[in-house]
Amino acid sequence: MADKNNGKPKKKLNMKTFVCRILFIGAVGYFAFVFVTQQIDMANLREQTDKLDSQLAEQQRVAKENESLKEIVGTDQYNEGVARERLGYMKPGEKVFIAGSGE
């Protein structure tokens, strides 16, 4: 019988060792799966955080712009500028020059 196995005695794998190996492989596989899925989730959360940070910066810029505009709205200089630019008003006796096209 030793001749068939090249002179080595046949090792018999007992059930306890087999179950332990299967459980170990399963545990390693499970932890690897959990690790990979957590890394993917963390990458997605980082991406969302970056988007939200850029949106926050934009909203802060708009808020600052609105605050500065709020300070000048209602002043005589602002009202005069709006009347001239949007409504086409001018002061009495003022001369208006319209630039023509270069044709």
Secondary structure as the mmCIF struct_conf table of DSSP 4:
data_model
#
loop_
_struct_conf.conf_type_id
_struct_conf.id
_struct_conf.beg_label_comp_id
_struct_conf.beg_label_asym_id
_struct_conf.beg_label_seq_id
_struct_conf.end_label_comp_id
_struct_conf.end_label_asym_id
_struct_conf.end_label_seq_id
TURN_TY1_P TURN_TY1_P1 ALA A 2 GLY A 7
HELX_LH_PP_P HELX_LH_PP_P1 LYS A 8 LYS A 11
HELX_RH_AL_P HELX_RH_AL_P1 MET A 15 ILE A 72
TURN_TY1_P TURN_TY1_P2 VAL A 73 GLY A 74
BEND BEND1 THR A 75 THR A 75
HELX_RH_AL_P HELX_RH_AL_P2 ASP A 76 GLU A 85
TURN_TY1_P TURN_TY1_P3 ARG A 86 LEU A 87
TURN_TY1_P TURN_TY1_P4 PRO A 92 GLY A 93
HELX_LH_PP_P HELX_LH_PP_P2 ALA A 99 SER A 101
#
